[in-house]
Amino acid sequence: MAKSAGGTPLPKKKIPLRMCSGCMEHKPKKELVRVVRTPEGELLLDPTGKRNGRGAYLCPNPECLKKARRAKRFERALECPVPEEVYERLLMQLGNGEDGDAR
């Protein structure tokens, strides 16, 4: 355990967990990709996890995106309908490791 300069033990840093919308497993936030609905209504991949708006998390695995799509979990989490083109764009971006606009 790490110690401070005074010799007292430092508290362990809490790792934030989020649930993947596809496989429904809890994982560390840094391992997941955030999909965000901005206040303007755009649906985007958010690699920083800091964009303004309502978010949903997803493993960087195309299979998890397919599961979330089938169960309409993004519609529930983002509280808006998600067009087919957005799913196709997200699938393409996840497959290529790209980030950014998903319109």
Secondary structure, DSSP 8 states (H G I E B T S, - for coil): --B-TTS-B-------EEEBTTT--EEEGGGSEEEEE-TTS-EEEESSS--SSEEEEE-S-HHHHHHHHHTTHHHHHHTS---HHHHHHHHHHHHHT--SB--
